[in-house]
């Protein structure tokens, strides 16, 4: 059985629009906007032997909050061509920047009043309406020529979105881009790397971009599982080393696309390192620093401290060593929060354990992106459960005092929680956390709003539906 197709990972089969949602407690009156989150939700039946959680068709879940009320909940599939075909609908159009037609499923952001569903690895992005309906493929008004990322970081001072993107069709390089306040790509820098790594996230400081070149890399056997061994051997010699024309890539990826297989896995022979690129620099200015073998999905935050760069990361000992369906801590080891200090003078990275609790999806007050900060928030995993995916707590880490507080959710399970400040000028920890929580006893989900200082519940928005576990979400405030 594929655990990523059962329980609260199982896809929902219906799109709904619900209004006048029941609320317990009081929603803070200053909250005016949409809480949106996206995740995989296959529109068709998939092969459980090969299906990987990261590859499912994207579905957006959103709640509109205003004047202390939850006005609506909507869930909508992202209408890639394949999804539109499966639903018997007209295709939405727009320029596709890649032959890969995976439905955007990993993050959802707003830039210049426009809502974008994001995905990585070379698949195209998608623009959505305020009501989460699919508008069409997105190339940022013709300024994006190639892959983008699912994990950009916004510079709080300039409003620009910085990103590090990867695509095995490029060969052995990743790309740093800047998306300006008008949602146009204004800069890109191609950076050579060891091979074809999976680069989900990076770190951004005031002066530097820090990228990860780690040992989860392209797996040709998973990319083209039905191809003859000779063809796989040939692909293995060129993919991740040389740029490949799109028509050839499309044929190579067809097998993985049909089975929803994940074409990346752990490579114990691949080096582990971080690269430091000045934000005003070029590829020749990148400086690389070795780290112990590991994998990092997410950076909590990063900042400069004198000549050093401090990175707070959730570190996994390994990833996708044998499980081809999704993360598995029983096989790859449990994650933990670490502080990496890039010592530029000594030419090395110092590593310090901050919090040994198994955790993921770290967030913080993003007004302090790239600056010194004190508090971070993660979803905690139960160490007492045989299920390595049991997310049973919310963790508040005090990075200054080196201590953590944990809010147990009992039998309920959490998805990523985001921080929303009480106002634009509120102190760092003054705000709320919000995220979806699944109650297995009711087989239903709620949007929980917590006080960020105490982790106590402020309000619960009850849904008469289930929201499957997903990836990233954001609070998108209403703008005039």
Residue pairs with C-beta under 8 A, 6 or more apart in sequence:
1 48
2 48
2 49
2 51
2 325
3 9
3 325
3 326
3 387
3 389
4 51
4 52
4 53
4 325
4 326
5 11
5 46
5 48
5 51
7 440
8 413
8 438
8 440
8 445
8 466
8 468
8 469
9 53
9 389
9 468
9 469
10 468
11 40
11 41
11 42
11 43
11 56
11 59
11 468
12 41
12 59
12 75
12 465
12 466
12 467
12 468
15 74
15 75
15 76
15 77
16 73
16 74
16 75
16 465
17 72
17 73
17 74
18 72
18 73
18 74
18 463
18 464
18 465
19 71
19 72
20 69
20 70
20 71
21 63
21 70
21 71
21 72
21 73
21 461
21 462
21 463
22 461
22 462
23 69
23 70
23 459
23 460
23 461
23 462
24 459
24 460
24 462
25 449
25 457
25 458
25 459
25 460
26 68
26 458
26 459
27 65
27 68
27 69
27 70
27 449
27 458
27 459
27 461
28 68
28 422
28 432
28 449
28 458
28 459
29 67
29 68
30 422
30 423
31 65
31 66
31 68
31 420
31 432
32 65
32 66
32 67
32 477
32 478
33 64
33 65
33 66
33 475
33 476
33 477
33 478
34 62
34 63
34 64
34 65
34 130
34 475
34 476
34 478
35 62
35 63
35 65
35 418
35 434
35 447
35 473
35 474
35 475
35 476
36 60
36 61
36 62
36 108
36 115
36 132
36 473
36 474
36 476
37 60
37 61
37 62
37 108
37 415
37 416
37 435
37 436
37 467
37 470
37 471
37 472
37 473
37 474
38 58
38 59
38 60
38 61
38 78
38 104
38 105
38 106
38 107
38 108
38 117
38 470
38 471
38 472
38 473
39 56
39 58
39 59
39 61
39 105
39 415
39 468
39 469
39 470
39 471
40 53
40 54
40 55
40 56
40 57
40 58
40 59
40 105
40 468
40 470
40 471
41 56
41 57
41 58
41 59
41 77
41 105
41 468
41 470
42 51
42 56
42 57
42 260
43 57
43 77
43 83
43 86
43 87
43 103
44 86
46 56
46 259
46 260
47 259
47 260
50 225
50 259
50 260
50 261
50 324
51 259
51 260
51 261
51 325
52 260
52 261
52 262
52 324
52 325
52 326
53 325
53 326
53 327
54 105
54 106
54 262
54 326
55 102
55 256
55 260
55 261
55 262
56 103
56 105
56 260
57 77
57 78
57 80
57 82
57 83
57 103
57 105
58 77
58 78
58 80
58 103
58 104
58 105
58 106
58 117
58 119
58 126
59 75
59 76
59 77
59 78
59 105
59 468
59 470
60 74
60 75
60 76
60 77
60 78
60 108
60 117
60 128
60 132
61 73
61 74
61 75
61 436
61 467
61 470
61 473
62 73
62 74
62 75
62 132
63 70
63 72
63 73
63 447
63 461
64 70
64 71
64 72
64 73
65 71
65 461
66 478
70 447
70 461
73 461
73 463
73 465
74 131
74 132
75 132
75 465
75 467
76 128
76 132
76 133
76 134
77 83
77 87
77 103
77 134
78 103
78 104
78 105
78 117
78 126
78 128
78 134
79 87
79 89
79 91
79 92
79 103
79 126
79 134
80 101
80 102
80 103
80 104
80 124
80 126
81 91
81 101
82 101
82 103
83 103
84 90
84 91
84 92
85 91
92 134
92 135
92 136
92 137
93 136
93 137
94 126
94 127
94 135
94 136
94 137
94 138
94 139
95 137
95 139
95 142
96 124
96 137
97 124
97 125
97 137
97 139
97 144
97 145
97 146
97 147
97 148
98 122
98 123
98 124
98 146
98 147
98 167
98 169
98 246
99 246
99 247
99 249
99 250
99 253
100 121
100 122
100 123
100 124
100 249
100 250
100 253
100 257
101 123
101 124
101 257
102 119
102 121
102 123
102 257
103 119
103 123
103 126
104 117
104 118
104 119
104 123
104 124
104 125
104 126
105 117
105 119
105 470
105 471
106 118
106 119
106 120
106 150
106 151
106 471
106 472
107 117
107 118
107 119
107 150
107 151
107 152
107 471
107 472
107 473
107 474
108 115
108 116
108 117
108 118
108 128
108 472
108 473
108 474
109 115
109 116
109 118
109 152
109 161
109 474
109 476
110 116
110 474
110 476
111 161
111 179
111 181
111 183
112 181
112 182
112 183
113 479
114 127
114 183
115 127
115 128
115 129
115 130
115 132
115 476
116 125
116 126
116 127
116 128
116 138
116 183
117 125
117 126
117 127
117 128
118 125
118 148
118 149
118 150
118 151
118 152
119 125
119 150
120 147
120 148
120 149
120 150
120 151
120 165
120 166
120 199
120 200
121 147
121 166
121 167
121 168
121 198
122 146
122 147
122 166
122 167
122 168
122 169
122 249
123 147
124 137
124 138
124 139
125 137
125 138
125 139
125 140
125 144
125 148
126 134
126 135
126 136
126 137
126 138
127 134
127 135
127 136
127 137
127 138
128 134
128 135
129 135
138 144
139 145
140 179
140 183
140 184
140 185
141 183
141 184
143 184
143 185
143 186
144 177
144 185
145 185
146 165
146 167
146 170
146 175
147 165
147 166
147 167
147 169
147 170
147 175
148 163
148 165
148 177
149 163
149 164
149 165
149 166
149 199
150 200
150 471
150 472
151 163
151 200
151 201
151 202
151 298
151 472
152 161
152 162
152 163
152 179
153 161
153 162
153 163
153 202
153 203
153 204
153 369
153 370
154 160
154 161
154 162
154 366
154 369
155 161
155 162
155 204
155 369
155 370
156 366
156 367
156 368
156 369
156 370
156 371
158 181
159 181
160 178
160 179
160 180
160 181
160 186
161 178
161 179
162 176
162 177
162 178
162 179
162 204
162 209
162 279
163 176
163 177
163 178
163 179
163 202
164 174
164 175
164 176
164 177
164 199
164 202
164 209
164 211
165 174
165 175
165 177
165 199
166 174
166 175
166 196
166 197
166 198
166 199
168 196
168 218
168 223
168 239
168 240
168 244
168 249
168 263
169 243
169 244
169 246
169 249
170 190
170 243
171 196
171 240
171 241
171 242
171 243
171 244
172 192
172 193
172 194
172 195
172 196
172 240
172 241
173 190
173 191
173 192
173 193
174 190
174 191
174 193
174 197
174 199
174 211
174 213
175 188
175 189
175 190
175 191
176 187
176 188
176 189
176 191
176 209
176 211
176 277
177 185
177 187
177 188
177 189
178 185
178 186
178 187
178 188
179 185
179 186
180 186
189 277
189 281
189 282
189 283
190 283
191 211
191 275
191 277
191 283
191 286
192 283
193 211
193 213
193 275
194 213
194 270
194 271
194 273
195 217
195 218
195 240
195 241
195 267
195 270
196 217
196 218
196 239
196 240
196 241
197 212
197 213
197 214
197 215
197 216
197 217
197 270
198 214
198 216
198 217
198 264
199 211
199 212
199 213
199 214
200 297
200 298
201 212
201 296
201 297
201 298
201 299
202 209
202 210
202 211
202 212
202 299
203 209
203 210
203 299
203 301
203 302
203 309
203 311
203 313
204 210
204 302
204 369
204 370
205 302
205 303
205 304
205 309
205 370
206 303
206 304
206 370
206 371
207 278
207 279
207 304
208 276
208 277
208 278
208 279
208 304
208 309
209 276
209 277
209 278
209 279
210 274
210 275
210 276
210 277
210 302
210 309
210 311
210 342
211 274
211 275
211 277
212 274
212 275
212 296
213 271
213 272
213 273
213 274
213 275
213 288
214 270
214 272
214 273
214 293
214 294
214 295
214 296
215 266
215 267
215 268
215 269
215 270
215 271
215 272
215 293
215 295
215 318
216 264
216 265
216 266
216 267
216 295
216 319
216 320
217 240
217 264
217 265
217 267
217 270
218 239
218 240
218 263
218 264
219 262
219 263
219 264
219 265
220 232
220 235
220 236
220 239
220 263
221 232
222 256
222 261
222 262
222 263
222 264
222 265
222 324
223 235
223 239
223 252
223 253
223 255
223 256
223 261
223 263
224 231
224 232
224 235
224 252
224 253
224 254
224 255
224 256
225 255
225 256
225 259
225 261
226 255
227 235
227 252
227 255
235 252
238 244
239 252
244 252
253 263
255 261
256 262
256 263
261 324
262 320
262 324
264 320
265 320
265 321
265 324
266 295
266 318
266 319
266 320
266 321
266 332
268 293
271 290
272 290
272 291
272 292
272 293
272 294
273 288
273 289
273 290
273 291
274 288
274 289
274 291
274 311
274 340
274 342
274 349
275 286
275 287
275 288
275 289
276 286
276 287
276 288
276 289
276 309
276 342
276 344
277 283
277 285
277 286
278 285
287 344
289 342
289 347
289 348
289 349
290 348
290 349
291 340
291 349
291 351
292 351
293 317
293 318
294 315
294 316
294 317
294 318
295 315
295 316
295 318
295 319
296 313
296 314
296 315
296 316
297 314
297 316
297 319
297 360
298 313
298 314
298 360
298 361
298 362
299 311
299 312
299 313
299 362
300 312
300 313
300 314
300 337
300 362
300 363
300 364
300 376
300 378
300 397
301 312
301 364
301 368
301 369
301 370
301 373
301 376
302 309
302 310
302 311
302 312
302 370
303 309
303 310
303 370
303 371
303 372
303 373
304 310
305 341
305 372
307 344
307 345
308 341
308 342
308 343
308 344
309 341
309 342
309 344
310 339
310 340
310 341
310 342
311 339
311 340
311 341
311 342
312 337
312 338
312 339
312 340
312 354
312 362
312 376
312 399
313 337
313 338
313 339
313 340
314 335
314 336
314 337
314 338
314 359
314 360
314 362
314 378
315 335
315 336
315 337
315 338
316 327
316 329
316 332
316 333
316 335
317 332
317 333
317 334
318 332
318 333
319 327
319 332
320 327
320 332
321 331
321 332
322 328
322 331
323 331
323 332
327 388
327 389
328 388
329 335
329 358
329 381
329 388
330 388
334 358
334 381
334 383
334 388
335 358
335 359
335 360
335 381
336 353
336 354
336 355
336 356
336 357
336 358
336 359
337 353
337 354
337 355
337 357
337 359
337 362
337 376
337 378
337 397
338 351
338 352
338 353
338 354
339 351
339 352
339 354
339 399
340 349
340 350
340 351
340 352
341 349
341 350
341 352
342 349
343 349
343 350
354 397
354 399
354 402
355 395
355 397
355 404
357 380
357 381
357 383
357 395
357 404
357 406
358 380
358 381
358 383
359 378
359 379
359 380
359 381
359 395
360 378
360 379
360 381
360 391
361 378
361 379
361 415
361 416
361 417
361 472
362 376
362 377
362 378
363 376
363 377
363 378
363 416
363 417
363 418
363 419
363 433
364 373
364 375
364 376
364 377
364 419
365 373
365 375
365 419
365 421
365 428
365 429
365 431
366 419
367 421
367 424
367 428
368 428
373 399
373 428
374 398
374 399
374 400
374 428
374 429
375 396
375 397
375 398
375 399
375 428
375 429
375 452
376 396
376 397
376 399
377 394
377 395
377 396
377 397
377 417
377 419
377 433
377 452
378 394
378 395
378 397
379 391
379 393
379 394
379 395
379 414
379 415
379 416
379 417
379 435
380 391
380 392
380 393
380 394
380 395
380 406
381 388
381 389
381 390
381 391
381 392
382 390
382 391
382 392
382 393
385 392
389 469
390 413
391 409
391 413
391 414
391 415
391 469
392 408
392 409
392 410
392 411
392 412
392 413
392 414
393 406
393 407
393 408
393 409
393 414
394 406
394 407
394 409
394 414
394 417
394 433
394 450
394 455
395 404
395 405
395 406
395 407
396 404
396 405
396 406
396 407
396 452
396 455
397 403
397 404
398 404
398 405
405 455
406 455
407 450
407 455
407 456
409 437
411 439
411 440
411 441
412 437
412 438
412 439
412 440
413 437
413 438
413 440
413 469
414 435
414 436
414 437
414 438
414 448
415 435
415 436
415 437
415 438
415 467
415 469
415 470
415 473
416 435
416 470
416 471
416 472
416 473
417 433
417 434
417 435
417 448
417 450
418 433
418 434
418 435
418 473
418 474
418 475
419 431
419 432
419 433
419 452
420 431
420 432
420 433
420 434
420 475
421 430
421 431
422 430
422 431
422 432
429 452
429 453
430 452
430 453
431 452
432 449
432 450
432 451
432 452
432 458
433 449
433 450
433 451
433 452
433 455
434 447
434 448
434 449
434 450
434 475
435 447
435 448
435 473
436 445
436 446
436 447
436 448
436 467
436 470
436 473
437 445
437 446
437 447
437 448
438 444
438 445
438 466
438 467
438 469
439 445
439 446
443 466
444 462
444 463
444 464
444 465
444 466
445 463
445 465
445 466
445 467
446 460
446 461
446 462
446 463
447 460
447 461
447 463
448 457
448 459
448 460
448 461
449 457
449 458
449 459
449 460
449 461
450 456
450 457
450 458
451 457
451 458
